[in-house]
Amino acid sequence: MRRRIAIGGFQHETNTFSPLPTVWQDFQTPGAWPGQTNGAAIFGVFAGANIPIAGFIEAATDCDLVPLLWTAAEPAGYVAQAAFDRIVTEMIDGITKAGPLDAIYLDLHGAMVTEDHEDGEADVLRRIRAVVGPDLPIAVSLDLHGNISRDFFERASCVTIYRTYPHLDMAETGARAWQLLSTLLERGKPFARAWRQLDYLIPLTAQSTMHEPCGSLYAMLPRLESNEVASVDFVIGFPPADIRDVGASVFAYGTEQESVDEATEAMIRALHDAEGDFVDPMTDAREAVREAIRLSAGANKPVVIADPQDNPGAGGVGDSTGLLRALLDEGARGAALSMLWDAQTADAAHAAGEGAEIQVSLGGFHPQTGGAPIETRAVVESISDGIFPFTGPMYGGSTANTGPSACLRLLHDRADIRVIVGSARCQNADQAMFTAFGIVPEAQKILAIKSAVHFLGDYAPIAETVLFAKAPGSNPCSIKEIAYTRLRPGVRLGPMGLTSR
């Protein structure tokens, strides 16, 4: 008899330092991912996409899937409690109407913070458990950047987590969730399981699995699995969240408790051994620009400068002007920046039309965190409705929706810079965020990217080198400078850092 499994998703990565609240409408509006999708539409909207629920659907071919809803919002500040309550209520209504179920699969993030709950995902599971009871298997897939509490661990039956950053294995993680859930259902009783938190925080900019030590740490996970250990995974944490349980933790599931415990401890030991290998790569924005100008003079490929502290993909607003100002002041030439969140300038460019020269006040809508606007004149090189296909390894298969957008060439006596402005916040993790506006990334001297790490998947292969600029923004990346007030005692503030009290 075919099993019936309800499936759904509710994702948000909450940066509690962001000045932007996250409201219900944010979950309805498409951006890098589709807006809220209900019922059977999930099967068509996510077919072929690199997203966990798509991987789960593709893998779970021998059961009947009951689609609930899937929704996500661009990372920002606290999720409004009214929005959270409304979405979870819709999900639970779907579960109630589904009739008898053999299991539930949820595509969650792991770093959602609402106005009332530090661990939003734990509260999702608490509310669902109140309806389905303590025994129905609930499988969950999580983003690598989860901040996990014991409440969440106790309520989930099994968990799989991305193993790459940039997140190239999202669909694969959904497929692994099905494999683990299938094993659990065949077993017919709960897994032996273990969960441990790490005692130091890891900077976001040091977390890429394309670099060490994370490449080796995540490569360990399959080697820790065995006949007795079905799965080992770990979240590396999302630091810009002022909550008790911020940071890394390890999950393991299997048939023998001793073996599961040993696998968990082995991963924790490896993380302890690697503590001194985590290095924050950021340098002052002006220094980064000067170095980029120097290197690009003799390079055949662009020098890429990341602006991680204004990364919309981690709750940065996207309107910070620090890196752009450094490019202008240092006289950078052959440079292009994408994407600056500035709907007003995008609208002005559309009103003026391609080829027009306009006066602009770029970005700086939150000067307290991202710097003042930049006043200049610019030529409108191209305009777009902001709807275009992504082509890179992370977002490929999905459609961008950045709203009315434009490419501007800034008129400056020393610098030669083009800036892409958009009406919707979206980190640049895909070369399409240049090519859709007529800019060929490989042909530029300098590419300025509002992203922290995800951009590496598409840009590292074409880069002469990659630099990380420390410019103002609401995504704080230097652990020792983050003003935590709720962190649990005994956690070191960064690798080899001071201990929280």
Sequence and secondary structure as in RCSB ss.txt:
>XXXX:A:sequence
MRRRIAIGGFQHETNTFSPLPTVWQDFQTPGAWPGQTNGAAIFGVFAGANIPIAGFIEAATDCDLVPLLWTAAEP
AGYVAQAAFDRIVTEMIDGITKAGPLDAIYLDLHGAMVTEDHEDGEADVLRRIRAVVGPDLPIAVSLDLHGNISR
DFFERASCVTIYRTYPHLDMAETGARAWQLLSTLLERGKPFARAWRQLDYLIPLTAQSTMHEPCGSLYAMLPRLE
SNEVASVDFVIGFPPADIRDVGASVFAYGTEQESVDEATEAMIRALHDAEGDFVDPMTDAREAVREAIRLSAGAN
KPVVIADPQDNPGAGGVGDSTGLLRALLDEGARGAALSMLWDAQTADAAHAAGEGAEIQVSLGGFHPQTGGAPIE
TRAVVESISDGIFPFTGPMYGGSTANTGPSACLRLLHDRADIRVIVGSARCQNADQAMFTAFGIVPEAQKILAIK
SAVHFLGDYAPIAETVLFAKAPGSNPCSIKEIAYTRLRPGVRLGPMGLTSR
>XXXX:A:secstr
  EEEEEEEEE  B TT S  B HHHHHS SSS   EETTHHHHHTTT SSHHHHHHHH TTEEEEEEEEEE  S
BS B HHHHHHHHHHHHHHHHHT S SEEEEEE S   BSS S HHHHHHHHHHHHH SSS EEEEE TT    H
HHHHH SEEEE   SS   HHHHHHHHHHHHHHHHHHTS  EEEEEE SB   GGG  TTSTTHHHHHHHHHHH 
 SSEEEEEEE   SS  STT S EEEEEES HHHHHHHHHHHHHHHHHTGGG    EEEHHHHHHHHHHHHTT S
S EEEE GGG GGGT  S   HHHHHHHHTT  SEEEEEEE HHHHHHHHHH TT EEEEEES SSHHHH   EE
EEEEEEEEE SEEE  STTTTTSEEE  SEEEEEEE SS  EEEEEESS     STHHHHTTT  GGG SEEEE 
 SSTTHHHHGGG SEEEEEE   SS   GGG   SS  TT BSSTT  B  
